[in-house]
Amino acid sequence: MTATHPGRGVAGLERAFPIRRDEPMSRHTSFRIGGPAEVFVRVDSRETLRTAAAIAAEASLDVLYVGGGSNLLVSDAGAGGLVVETWTNRDPFEGVDLAPGGDGTVSLWVFSGVPLPRLATMAARRGLSGMEWAAGIPGTVGGGVVNNAGAHGSSMAEAVSAVSVWTPQGDRELRAGELGYGYRTSRFRTGGFDPSTVVLAARLVFRPDEPAAIEGRIAEYTAYRRATQPSQRSVGSIFKNPPGASAGRLLEEAGMKGTRIGDAEISPKHANFIVNRGHARAAEVLELINLTQQRVLAEFGIRLELEIQPVGKGF
């Protein structure tokens, strides 16, 4: 994403938001990697996100929307144009009436900038089950919707009943069946919607359960995650699992564990994780990605597909 004249929309943004120029994206990704965003704003509600999207569209700005930055590899050269970060620590259940379903479930609209771990924790306290699997995923509801985030055999596709989106023609409500969900993908990723479409919120479905039982499952998933995944900075799984196989197992059998380029290393704990050992650069991560893809292709005839998204100048 490269904008040639981002200044055209900055005046409108400055009237609506505090903006930051040349904001290091390393501060806004779980990898702690990434060069400067030319113009950066943070929004914390559907209304402010809608405003930012409208201003950017009117000024024809290229825009990168980020939440927790947990699935992004941002270029060392940074991101041209505008970066909009959606993030809030507000309790998504506070002051909200839950809508009952006919099958014993309840649902509510959740802003796309709510962190998934916070959503899972707040739901558990209220005896609402369905998002326990997300307690260890450092992303947001919006990113989860777009990427069909998942863990422990569950995913967003099972929790989402509808999505509210902004488009230049106005807000739309999309039903779950329109989202084209698949393994770590959706129509937002495959080009099924206009590129300017922005996820504002998702209607999520929960099933009542005992808080202690829900919190017990969260504790179990958290313990498993700590035992099997590295603690260093990363963006989670680098590659999707190919049909009938495990990307991590293929990489391990190819002898890639512990392979290091600069401060980027294929984790000795889990081969489908690249970790930042200190001051890794995006270029080093990409070099490791290319190396591992070539090795697995040569040894097993399988081309690993990226689960993460490289974004920014030069990508």
Phi and psi in degrees as GROMACS dihedral restraints (atoms count N, CA, C in turn):
[ dihedral_restraints ]
;  ai    aj    ak    al  type     phi  dphi    fc
    3     4     5     6     1  -133.9    20    10
    4     5     6     7     1   122.4    20    10
    6     7     8     9     1  -104.2    20    10
    7     8     9    10     1   131.1    20    10
    9    10    11    12     1   -82.5    20    10
   10    11    12    13     1   -29.2    20    10
   12    13    14    15     1  -136.0    20    10
   13    14    15    16     1    65.3    20    10
   15    16    17    18     1   -65.0    20    10
   16    17    18    19     1   -20.3    20    10
   18    19    20    21     1   -63.2    20    10
   19    20    21    22     1   -19.8    20    10
   21    22    23    24     1   -61.5    20    10
   22    23    24    25     1   -33.2    20    10
   24    25    26    27     1  -101.4    20    10
   25    26    27    28     1    -3.8    20    10
   27    28    29    30     1   -66.9    20    10
   28    29    30    31     1   -37.1    20    10
   30    31    32    33     1   -59.7    20    10
   31    32    33    34     1   -44.2    20    10
   33    34    35    36     1   -65.3    20    10
   34    35    36    37     1   -39.1    20    10
   36    37    38    39     1   -64.4    20    10
   37    38    39    40     1   -42.1    20    10
   39    40    41    42     1   -63.7    20    10
   40    41    42    43     1   -29.6    20    10
   42    43    44    45     1   -72.9    20    10
   43    44    45    46     1   -24.0    20    10
   45    46    47    48     1  -102.7    20    10
   46    47    48    49     1   -27.7    20    10
   48    49    50    51     1  -142.4    20    10
   49    50    51    52     1   155.0    20    10
   51    52    53    54     1   -70.6    20    10
   52    53    54    55     1   125.3    20    10
   54    55    56    57     1  -110.7    20    10
   55    56    57    58     1   155.9    20    10
   57    58    59    60     1  -123.7    20    10
   58    59    60    61     1   137.9    20    10
   60    61    62    63     1  -105.4    20    10
   61    62    63    64     1   143.8    20    10
   63    64    65    66     1    53.3    20    10
   64    65    66    67     1    42.5    20    10
   66    67    68    69     1   -75.8    20    10
   67    68    69    70     1   123.5    20    10
   69    70    71    72     1   -62.3    20    10
   70    71    72    73     1   122.1    20    10
   72    73    74    75     1   -72.9    20    10
   73    74    75    76     1   -13.5    20    10
   75    76    77    78     1   -61.9    20    10
   76    77    78    79     1   -19.9    20    10
   78    79    80    81     1   -81.8    20    10
   79    80    81    82     1    -9.8    20    10
   81    82    83    84     1  -126.2    20    10
   82    83    84    85     1    17.9    20    10
   84    85    86    87     1  -129.5    20    10
   85    86    87    88     1   148.5    20    10
   87    88    89    90     1   -67.7    20    10
   88    89    90    91     1   -19.6    20    10
   90    91    92    93     1   -76.1    20    10
   91    92    93    94     1   -21.1    20    10
   93    94    95    96     1    57.4    20    10
   94    95    96    97     1    43.3    20    10
   96    97    98    99     1  -131.6    20    10
   97    98    99   100     1   142.9    20    10
   99   100   101   102     1   139.8    20    10
  100   101   102   103     1   136.8    20    10
  102   103   104   105     1   -77.2    20    10
  103   104   105   106     1  -169.3    20    10
  105   106   107   108     1   -76.0    20    10
  106   107   108   109     1   143.8    20    10
  108   109   110   111     1   -84.4    20    10
  109   110   111   112     1   130.3    20    10
  111   112   113   114     1   -57.7    20    10
  112   113   114   115     1   -47.7    20    10
  114   115   116   117     1  -136.8    20    10
  115   116   117   118     1   133.2    20    10
  117   118   119   120     1  -131.7    20    10
  118   119   120   121     1   134.1    20    10
  120   121   122   123     1  -135.8    20    10
  121   122   123   124     1   152.6    20    10
  123   124   125   126     1  -115.9    20    10
  124   125   126   127     1   135.8    20    10
  126   127   128   129     1  -121.6    20    10
  127   128   129   130     1   151.8    20    10
  129   130   131   132     1  -132.1    20    10
  130   131   132   133     1    18.6    20    10
  132   133   134   135     1  -159.9    20    10
  133   134   135   136     1   164.7    20    10
  135   136   137   138     1   -58.8    20    10
  136   137   138   139     1   -40.0    20    10
  138   139   140   141     1   -66.0    20    10
  139   140   141   142     1   -44.7    20    10
  141   142   143   144     1   -71.4    20    10
  142   143   144   145     1   -32.9    20    10
  144   145   146   147     1   -65.8    20    10
  145   146   147   148     1   -42.2    20    10
  147   148   149   150     1   -61.5    20    10
  148   149   150   151     1   -41.7    20    10
  150   151   152   153     1   -62.9    20    10
  151   152   153   154     1   -46.4    20    10
  153   154   155   156     1   -62.0    20    10
  154   155   156   157     1   -42.1    20    10
  156   157   158   159     1   -63.7    20    10
  157   158   159   160     1   -40.6    20    10
  159   160   161   162     1   -67.8    20    10
  160   161   162   163     1   -42.7    20    10
  162   163   164   165     1   -63.1    20    10
  163   164   165   166     1   -44.4    20    10
  165   166   167   168     1   -63.5    20    10
  166   167   168   169     1   -40.4    20    10
  168   169   170   171     1   -67.6    20    10
  169   170   171   172     1   -40.7    20    10
  171   172   173   174     1   -64.6    20    10
  172   173   174   175     1   -32.9    20    10
  174   175   176   177     1   -92.0    20    10
  175   176   177   178     1     1.8    20    10
  177   178   179   180     1    57.4    20    10
  178   179   180   181     1    39.6    20    10
  180   181   182   183     1   -82.9    20    10
  181   182   183   184     1   142.2    20    10
  183   184   185   186     1   -73.6    20    10
  184   185   186   187     1   136.1    20    10
  186   187   188   189     1  -131.0    20    10
  187   188   189   190     1   137.7    20    10
  189   190   191   192     1  -115.2    20    10
  190   191   192   193     1   121.1    20    10
  192   193   194   195     1   -97.6    20    10
  193   194   195   196     1   128.5    20    10
  195   196   197   198     1  -129.1    20    10
  196   197   198   199     1   151.8    20    10
  198   199   200   201     1  -112.7    20    10
  199   200   201   202     1  -100.3    20    10
  201   202   203   204     1   -83.4    20    10
  202   203   204   205     1    -6.0    20    10
  204   205   206   207     1    64.6    20    10
  205   206   207   208     1    27.9    20    10
  207   208   209   210     1   -91.5    20    10
  208   209   210   211     1    -2.5    20    10
  210   211   212   213     1  -128.2    20    10
  211   212   213   214     1    18.5    20    10
  213   214   215   216     1  -118.5    20    10
  214   215   216   217     1   138.9    20    10
  216   217   218   219     1  -113.8    20    10
  217   218   219   220     1   107.4    20    10
  219   220   221   222     1   -91.8    20    10
  220   221   222   223     1   134.4    20    10
  222   223   224   225     1   -53.8    20    10
  223   224   225   226     1   148.3    20    10
  225   226   227   228     1   -61.9    20    10
  226   227   228   229     1   -26.4    20    10
  228   229   230   231     1   -80.8    20    10
  229   230   231   232     1    -6.7    20    10
  231   232   233   234     1    89.0    20    10
  232   233   234   235     1  -164.7    20    10
  234   235   236   237     1  -123.0    20    10
  235   236   237   238     1   121.2    20    10
  237   238   239   240     1   -76.7    20    10
  238   239   240   241     1   166.5    20    10
  240   241   242   243     1    74.6    20    10
  241   242   243   244     1  -137.6    20    10
  243   244   245   246     1  -116.7    20    10
  244   245   246   247     1   135.2    20    10
  246   247   248   249     1  -112.1    20    10
  247   248   249   250     1   126.5    20    10
  249   250   251   252     1  -112.8    20    10
  250   251   252   253     1   117.0    20    10
  252   253   254   255     1   -98.5    20    10
  253   254   255   256     1   124.5    20    10
  255   256   257   258     1  -101.0    20    10
  256   257   258   259     1   119.4    20    10
  258   259   260   261     1  -162.2    20    10
  259   260   261   262     1   134.9    20    10
  261   262   263   264     1  -152.2    20    10
  262   263   264   265     1   146.6    20    10
  264   265   266   267     1  -103.0    20    10
  265   266   267   268     1     8.8    20    10
  267   268   269   270     1   -65.4    20    10
  268   269   270   271     1   150.5    20    10
  270   271   272   273     1   -73.1    20    10
  271   272   273   274     1   116.5    20    10
  273   274   275   276     1   -67.2    20    10
  274   275   276   277     1   -14.0    20    10
  276   277   278   279     1   -96.3    20    10
  277   278   279   280     1   -13.4    20    10
  279   280   281   282     1   -67.2    20    10
  280   281   282   283     1   124.3    20    10
  282   283   284   285     1    70.9    20    10
  283   284   285   286     1    16.4    20    10
  285   286   287   288     1  -112.2    20    10
  286   287   288   289     1   133.7    20    10
  288   289   290   291     1   -86.9    20    10
  289   290   291   292     1   127.8    20    10
  291   292   293   294     1   -79.0    20    10
  292   293   294   295     1   135.5    20    10
  294   295   296   297     1   -90.4    20    10
  295   296   297   298     1   121.9    20    10
  297   298   299   300     1   -75.0    20    10
  298   299   300   301     1   143.9    20    10
  300   301   302   303     1  -102.3    20    10
  301   302   303   304     1   167.7    20    10
  303   304   305   306     1   -78.2    20    10
  304   305   306   307     1    -5.9    20    10
  306   307   308   309     1  -113.1    20    10
  307   308   309   310     1    21.2    20    10
  309   310   311   312     1    88.7    20    10
  310   311   312   313     1    -1.2    20    10
  312   313   314   315     1   -89.1    20    10
  313   314   315   316     1   167.9    20    10
  315   316   317   318     1  -132.3    20    10
  316   317   318   319     1   159.0    20    10
  318   319   320   321     1  -143.9    20    10
  319   320   321   322     1   162.2    20    10
  321   322   323   324     1  -157.0    20    10
  322   323   324   325     1   158.4    20    10
  324   325   326   327     1   -84.6    20    10
  325   326   327   328     1   132.3    20    10
  327   328   329   330     1  -124.1    20    10
  328   329   330   331     1   128.6    20    10
  330   331   332   333     1   -59.0    20    10
  331   332   333   334     1   143.2    20    10
  333   334   335   336     1   -64.3    20    10
  334   335   336   337     1   -19.7    20    10
  336   337   338   339     1   -89.8    20    10
  337   338   339   340     1     5.9    20    10
  339   340   341   342     1   -75.8    20    10
  340   341   342   343     1   126.2    20    10
  342   343   344   345     1   -63.6    20    10
  343   344   345   346     1   137.5    20    10
  345   346   347   348     1   -59.4    20    10
  346   347   348   349     1   -43.1    20    10
  348   349   350   351     1   -60.7    20    10
  349   350   351   352     1   -38.7    20    10
  351   352   353   354     1   -66.9    20    10
  352   353   354   355     1   -41.2    20    10
  354   355   356   357     1   -58.8    20    10
  355   356   357   358     1   -46.9    20    10
  357   358   359   360     1   -62.3    20    10
  358   359   360   361     1   -42.5    20    10
  360   361   362   363     1   -67.3    20    10
  361   362   363   364     1   -45.7    20    10
  363   364   365   366     1   -65.9    20    10
  364   365   366   367     1   -36.1    20    10
  366   367   368   369     1   -66.1    20    10
  367   368   369   370     1   -42.0    20    10
  369   370   371   372     1   -61.1    20    10
  370   371   372   373     1   -40.7    20    10
  372   373   374   375     1   -62.7    20    10
  373   374   375   376     1   -26.7    20    10
  375   376   377   378     1   -97.5    20    10
  376   377   378   379     1     7.9    20    10
  378   379   380   381     1    71.5    20    10
  379   380   381   382     1    36.9    20    10
  381   382   383   384     1  -118.5    20    10
  382   383   384   385     1   118.6    20    10
  384   385   386   387     1  -101.5    20    10
  385   386   387   388     1   152.6    20    10
  387   388   389   390     1   140.9    20    10
  388   389   390   391     1   -18.6    20    10
  390   391   392   393     1  -123.2    20    10
  391   392   393   394     1    17.1    20    10
  393   394   395   396     1   -56.0    20    10
  394   395   396   397     1   -39.0    20    10
  396   397   398   399     1   -59.1    20    10
  397   398   399   400     1   -23.0    20    10
  399   400   401   402     1   -89.4    20    10
  400   401   402   403     1     0.2    20    10
  402   403   404   405     1   -63.0    20    10
  403   404   405   406     1   -24.2    20    10
  405   406   407   408     1  -106.7    20    10
  406   407   408   409     1     9.7    20    10
  408   409   410   411     1   -97.6    20    10
  409   410   411   412     1   115.5    20    10
  411   412   413   414     1   -82.3    20    10
  412   413   414   415     1    48.6    20    10
  414   415   416   417     1  -122.6    20    10
  415   416   417   418     1  -170.4    20    10
  417   418   419   420     1  -117.4    20    10
  418   419   420   421     1   170.7    20    10
  420   421   422   423     1   -58.8    20    10
  421   422   423   424     1   -42.5    20    10
  423   424   425   426     1   -61.9    20    10
  424   425   426   427     1   -46.3    20    10
  426   427   428   429     1   -63.8    20    10
  427   428   429   430     1   -37.6    20    10
  429   430   431   432     1   -63.2    20    10
  430   431   432   433     1   -39.9    20    10
  432   433   434   435     1   -64.1    20    10
  433   434   435   436     1   -46.7    20    10
  435   436   437   438     1   -66.0    20    10
  436   437   438   439     1   -41.8    20    10
  438   439   440   441     1   -98.2    20    10
  439   440   441   442     1    -0.6    20    10
  441   442   443   444     1    48.8    20    10
  442   443   444   445     1    56.8    20    10
  444   445   446   447     1   -57.4    20    10
  445   446   447   448     1   149.9    20    10
  447   448   449   450     1  -163.8    20    10
  448   449   450   451     1   166.6    20    10
  450   451   452   453     1  -169.4    20    10
  451   452   453   454     1   155.7    20    10
  453   454   455   456     1    55.4    20    10
  454   455   456   457     1    34.9    20    10
  456   457   458   459     1    82.4    20    10
  457   458   459   460     1     5.0    20    10
  459   460   461   462     1  -123.5    20    10
  460   461   462   463     1   164.5    20    10
  462   463   464   465     1  -155.9    20    10
  463   464   465   466     1   172.6    20    10
  465   466   467   468     1   -61.3    20    10
  466   467   468   469     1   -31.7    20    10
  468   469   470   471     1   -55.9    20    10
  469   470   471   472     1   -29.7    20    10
  471   472   473   474     1   -83.5    20    10
  472   473   474   475     1   -17.7    20    10
  474   475   476   477     1  -100.3    20    10
  475   476   477   478     1   -24.0    20    10
  477   478   479   480     1   -87.8    20    10
  478   479   480   481     1   127.0    20    10
  480   481   482   483     1  -104.5    20    10
  481   482   483   484     1   -24.3    20    10
  483   484   485   486     1  -162.7    20    10
  484   485   486   487     1   159.4    20    10
  486   487   488   489     1  -133.0    20    10
  487   488   489   490     1   134.8    20    10
  489   490   491   492     1   -96.9    20    10
  490   491   492   493     1   126.1    20    10
  492   493   494   495     1  -125.8    20    10
  493   494   495   496     1   152.1    20    10
  495   496   497   498     1   -97.0    20    10
  496   497   498   499     1   137.9    20    10
  498   499   500   501     1  -135.5    20    10
  499   500   501   502     1   162.0    20    10
  501   502   503   504     1   -59.4    20    10
  502   503   504   505     1   -19.9    20    10
  504   505   506   507     1   -91.2    20    10
  505   506   507   508     1    -3.5    20    10
  507   508   509   510     1   126.0    20    10
  508   509   510   511     1   172.6    20    10
  510   511   512   513     1   -70.5    20    10
  511   512   513   514     1   147.9    20    10
  513   514   515   516     1  -134.1    20    10
  514   515   516   517     1   151.8    20    10
  516   517   518   519     1  -112.6    20    10
  517   518   519   520     1   121.2    20    10
  519   520   521   522     1  -105.7    20    10
  520   521   522   523     1   132.6    20    10
  522   523   524   525     1   -79.6    20    10
  523   524   525   526     1   159.1    20    10
  525   526   527   528     1   -55.7    20    10
  526   527   528   529     1   -37.6    20    10
  528   529   530   531     1   -65.2    20    10
  529   530   531   532     1   -16.2    20    10
  531   532   533   534     1   -89.6    20    10
  532   533   534   535     1    -5.3    20    10
  534   535   536   537     1   -88.8    20    10
  535   536   537   538     1   -10.1    20    10
  537   538   539   540     1    60.6    20    10
  538   539   540   541     1    43.0    20    10
  540   541   542   543     1   -69.1    20    10
  541   542   543   544     1   138.5    20    10
  543   544   545   546     1  -145.2    20    10
  544   545   546   547     1  -170.6    20    10
  546   547   548   549     1   -63.3    20    10
  547   548   549   550     1   109.7    20    10
  549   550   551   552     1    54.7    20    10
  550   551   552   553     1    37.0    20    10
  552   553   554   555     1  -155.0    20    10
  553   554   555   556     1   167.3    20    10
  555   556   557   558     1  -158.9    20    10
  556   557   558   559     1   177.3    20    10
  558   559   560   561     1   -65.3    20    10
  559   560   561   562     1   -19.5    20    10
  561   562   563   564     1   -67.4    20    10
  562   563   564   565     1   -31.4    20    10
  564   565   566   567     1   -87.4    20    10
  565   566   567   568     1   -30.7    20    10
  567   568   569   570     1   -94.5    20    10
  568   569   570   571     1     5.3    20    10
  570   571   572   573     1    85.8    20    10
  571   572   573   574     1    19.3    20    10
  573   574   575   576     1   -77.3    20    10
  574   575   576   577     1   -13.3    20    10
  576   577   578   579     1  -122.9    20    10
  577   578   579   580     1   160.1    20    10
  579   580   581   582     1   -54.3    20    10
  580   581   582   583     1   135.1    20    10
  582   583   584   585     1   -58.8    20    10
  583   584   585   586     1   -22.0    20    10
  585   586   587   588     1   -81.7    20    10
  586   587   588   589     1    -5.2    20    10
  588   589   590   591     1   -63.2    20    10
  589   590   591   592     1   133.2    20    10
  591   592   593   594     1  -124.0    20    10
  592   593   594   595     1   130.7    20    10
  594   595   596   597     1   -77.0    20    10
  595   596   597   598     1   117.3    20    10
  597   598   599   600     1   -90.2    20    10
  598   599   600   601     1   -43.3    20    10
  600   601   602   603     1  -162.5    20    10
  601   602   603   604     1   163.8    20    10
  603   604   605   606     1  -130.7    20    10
  604   605   606   607     1   140.6    20    10
  606   607   608   609     1   -88.2    20    10
  607   608   609   610     1   117.1    20    10
  609   610   611   612     1  -109.5    20    10
  610   611   612   613     1   144.3    20    10
  612   613   614   615     1  -106.6    20    10
  613   614   615   616     1   134.5    20    10
  615   616   617   618     1  -128.4    20    10
  616   617   618   619     1   156.1    20    10
  618   619   620   621     1  -120.3    20    10
  619   620   621   622     1   128.7    20    10
  621   622   623   624     1   -60.5    20    10
  622   623   624   625     1   141.9    20    10
  624   625   626   627     1  -158.0    20    10
  625   626   627   628     1   169.8    20    10
  627   628   629   630     1   -68.7    20    10
  628   629   630   631     1   130.2    20    10
  630   631   632   633     1   -52.8    20    10
  631   632   633   634     1   -40.2    20    10
  633   634   635   636     1   -63.7    20    10
  634   635   636   637     1   -37.4    20    10
  636   637   638   639     1   -67.7    20    10
  637   638   639   640     1   -41.2    20    10
  639   640   641   642     1   -65.7    20    10
  640   641   642   643     1   -46.7    20    10
  642   643   644   645     1   -63.8    20    10
  643   644   645   646     1   -30.9    20    10
  645   646   647   648     1   -65.0    20    10
  646   647   648   649     1   -40.9    20    10
  648   649   650   651     1   -66.4    20    10
  649   650   651   652     1   -39.9    20    10
  651   652   653   654     1   -60.8    20    10
  652   653   654   655     1   -44.0    20    10
  654   655   656   657     1   -62.5    20    10
  655   656   657   658     1   -39.5    20    10
  657   658   659   660     1   -64.5    20    10
  658   659   660   661     1   -45.8    20    10
  660   661   662   663     1   -65.4    20    10
  661   662   663   664     1   -38.9    20    10
  663   664   665   666     1   -64.6    20    10
  664   665   666   667     1   -42.1    20    10
  666   667   668   669     1   -64.0    20    10
  667   668   669   670     1   -40.7    20    10
  669   670   671   672     1   -64.4    20    10
  670   671   672   673     1   -41.6    20    10
  672   673   674   675     1   -62.9    20    10
  673   674   675   676     1   -42.9    20    10
  675   676   677   678     1   -66.3    20    10
  676   677   678   679     1   -33.0    20    10
  678   679   680   681     1   -77.2    20    10
  679   680   681   682     1   -25.3    20    10
  681   682   683   684     1  -113.8    20    10
  682   683   684   685     1   -13.9    20    10
  684   685   686   687     1  -121.2    20    10
  685   686   687   688     1   151.2    20    10
  687   688   689   690     1   -70.0    20    10
  688   689   690   691     1   153.6    20    10
  690   691   692   693     1   -92.7    20    10
  691   692   693   694     1   -13.3    20    10
  693   694   695   696     1   -71.0    20    10
  694   695   696   697     1   167.9    20    10
  696   697   698   699     1   -60.6    20    10
  697   698   699   700     1   131.4    20    10
  699   700   701   702     1  -156.4    20    10
  700   701   702   703     1  -179.7    20    10
  702   703   704   705     1  -117.1    20    10
  703   704   705   706     1    25.6    20    10
  705   706   707   708     1    77.9    20    10
  706   707   708   709     1  -155.0    20    10
  708   709   710   711     1   -63.4    20    10
  709   710   711   712     1   129.1    20    10
  711   712   713   714     1   -78.1    20    10
  712   713   714   715     1   -41.2    20    10
  714   715   716   717     1  -116.6    20    10
  715   716   717   718     1   149.7    20    10
  717   718   719   720     1   -72.2    20    10
  718   719   720   721     1   151.0    20    10
  720   721   722   723     1   -73.0    20    10
  721   722   723   724     1   124.8    20    10
  723   724   725   726     1   -69.2    20    10
  724   725   726   727     1   158.8    20    10
  726   727   728   729     1   -52.9    20    10
  727   728   729   730     1   125.9    20    10
  729   730   731   732     1    72.9    20    10
  730   731   732   733     1    12.2    20    10
  732   733   734   735     1  -144.5    20    10
  733   734   735   736     1   168.6    20    10
  735   736   737   738     1  -113.3    20    10
  736   737   738   739     1   124.7    20    10
  738   739   740   741     1   -60.0    20    10
  739   740   741   742     1   -42.2    20    10
  741   742   743   744     1   -62.0    20    10
  742   743   744   745     1   -40.7    20    10
  744   745   746   747     1   -66.7    20    10
  745   746   747   748     1   -41.7    20    10
  747   748   749   750     1   -60.7    20    10
  748   749   750   751     1   -43.5    20    10
  750   751   752   753     1   -66.8    20    10
  751   752   753   754     1   -37.6    20    10
  753   754   755   756     1   -65.9    20    10
  754   755   756   757     1   -44.5    20    10
  756   757   758   759     1   -67.4    20    10
  757   758   759   760     1   -24.5    20    10
  759   760   761   762     1   -81.5    20    10
  760   761   762   763     1    -0.3    20    10
  762   763   764   765     1    77.0    20    10
  763   764   765   766     1    27.5    20    10
  765   766   767   768     1   -89.2    20    10
  766   767   768   769     1   -15.1    20    10
  768   769   770   771     1   -55.7    20    10
  769   770   771   772     1   133.3    20    10
  771   772   773   774     1    82.8    20    10
  772   773   774   775     1    -4.7    20    10
  774   775   776   777     1   -64.5    20    10
  775   776   777   778     1   134.3    20    10
  777   778   779   780     1  -134.4    20    10
  778   779   780   781     1   137.3    20    10
  780   781   782   783     1  -128.3    20    10
  781   782   783   784     1   113.8    20    10
  783   784   785   786     1    60.5    20    10
  784   785   786   787     1  -129.9    20    10
  786   787   788   789     1   -97.6    20    10
  787   788   789   790     1     9.1    20    10
  789   790   791   792     1   -97.2    20    10
  790   791   792   793     1   128.5    20    10
  792   793   794   795     1  -137.8    20    10
  793   794   795   796     1   138.5    20    10
  795   796   797   798     1   -73.9    20    10
  796   797   798   799     1   120.2    20    10
  798   799   800   801     1   -57.5    20    10
  799   800   801   802     1   132.3    20    10
  801   802   803   804     1   -66.8    20    10
  802   803   804   805     1   -15.7    20    10
  804   805   806   807     1   -88.3    20    10
  805   806   807   808     1   -38.2    20    10
  807   808   809   810     1  -148.4    20    10
  808   809   810   811     1   116.2    20    10
  810   811   812   813     1   -70.4    20    10
  811   812   813   814     1   -13.4    20    10
  813   814   815   816     1   -92.5    20    10
  814   815   816   817     1    14.9    20    10
  816   817   818   819     1  -118.6    20    10
  817   818   819   820     1   131.8    20    10
  819   820   821   822     1  -103.9    20    10
  820   821   822   823     1   129.9    20    10
  822   823   824   825     1  -113.7    20    10
  823   824   825   826     1   152.6    20    10
  825   826   827   828     1   -95.6    20    10
  826   827   828   829     1   109.3    20    10
  828   829   830   831     1   -82.7    20    10
  829   830   831   832     1     3.8    20    10
  831   832   833   834     1   163.1    20    10
  832   833   834   835     1   -69.8    20    10
  834   835   836   837     1  -132.7    20    10
  835   836   837   838     1    43.5    20    10
  837   838   839   840     1   -63.9    20    10
  838   839   840   841     1   148.3    20    10
  840   841   842   843     1  -109.8    20    10
  841   842   843   844     1   156.5    20    10
  843   844   845   846     1   -59.8    20    10
  844   845   846   847     1   -36.8    20    10
  846   847   848   849     1   -61.8    20    10
  847   848   849   850     1   -36.7    20    10
  849   850   851   852     1   -68.9    20    10
  850   851   852   853     1   -39.5    20    10
  852   853   854   855     1   -63.5    20    10
  853   854   855   856     1   -44.2    20    10
  855   856   857   858     1   -62.3    20    10
  856   857   858   859     1   -38.1    20    10
  858   859   860   861     1   -63.6    20    10
  859   860   861   862     1   -40.9    20    10
  861   862   863   864     1   -64.9    20    10
  862   863   864   865     1   -40.8    20    10
  864   865   866   867     1   -59.8    20    10
  865   866   867   868     1   -48.9    20    10
  867   868   869   870     1   -62.3    20    10
  868   869   870   871     1   -41.0    20    10
  870   871   872   873     1   -62.1    20    10
  871   872   873   874     1   -45.6    20    10
  873   874   875   876     1   -68.1    20    10
  874   875   876   877     1   -39.5    20    10
  876   877   878   879     1   -60.7    20    10
  877   878   879   880     1   -43.8    20    10
  879   880   881   882     1   -64.7    20    10
  880   881   882   883     1   -41.0    20    10
  882   883   884   885     1   -65.6    20    10
  883   884   885   886     1   -45.6    20    10
  885   886   887   888     1   -67.6    20    10
  886   887   888   889     1   -37.9    20    10
  888   889   890   891     1   -63.6    20    10
  889   890   891   892     1   -43.1    20    10
  891   892   893   894     1   -67.3    20    10
  892   893   894   895     1   -38.6    20    10
  894   895   896   897     1   -87.6    20    10
  895   896   897   898     1   -32.0    20    10
  897   898   899   900     1  -123.9    20    10
  898   899   900   901     1    -5.4    20    10
  900   901   902   903     1    70.1    20    10
  901   902   903   904     1    23.3    20    10
  903   904   905   906     1  -117.3    20    10
  904   905   906   907     1   128.4    20    10
  906   907   908   909     1   -94.5    20    10
  907   908   909   910     1   109.2    20    10
  909   910   911   912     1   -70.5    20    10
  910   911   912   913     1   136.5    20    10
  912   913   914   915     1  -102.6    20    10
  913   914   915   916     1   135.4    20    10
  915   916   917   918     1   -64.8    20    10
  916   917   918   919     1   137.9    20    10
  918   919   920   921     1   -93.9    20    10
  919   920   921   922     1   -30.9    20    10
  921   922   923   924     1   -81.9    20    10
  922   923   924   925     1   168.4    20    10
  924   925   926   927     1  -118.2    20    10
  925   926   927   928     1   111.1    20    10
  927   928   929   930     1   -72.9    20    10
  928   929   930   931     1   129.3    20    10
  930   931   932   933     1  -137.3    20    10
  931   932   933   934     1   158.4    20    10
  933   934   935   936     1   112.7    20    10
  934   935   936   937     1  -173.7    20    10
  936   937   938   939     1   -64.2    20    10
  937   938   939   940     1   130.1    20    10
  939   940   941   942     1    88.9    20    10
  940   941   942   943     1    -8.8    20    10
